[in-house]
Amino acid sequence: MIATSAIAAFLVGGLAFRLLADRVRGWALGALVGVASHPVAWWLFIVAQWAGGARSSLGERTVGPIDGIVGALVMSAWSLVLAGWLTVPVAVAIGALLGRRR
């Protein structure tokens, strides 16, 4: 999950910066990245498990990429509650610092 979180933050951060850097303040861009990275990270994790042929505890195949979208949204809601209190403020702080450098 750590690798997918880093990849998600890189992808969402890079895309958000390219599309919104001229229109949105740095702290707001950081908040957007901090929140939007959670569902992307969970979806990447689900896809990695599916592609790797992982099985459930009952021996069934795991959820596929399309069905994984709903699972990623549900899991990201919980991860925002449990870890978002740390990840979102850190992303806001990084966005504010990088926004000042422009």
Buried (B, 14 or more C-beta within 10 A) or exposed (E): EEEBBEBBBEBBBEEBBEEBBEEBEBBBBBBBBBBBBBBBBBBBBBBBBBEEEEEEEEEEEBBEEEEBBEBBEEBBBEBBEEEBEEBBEEBBBBBBEBBEEE
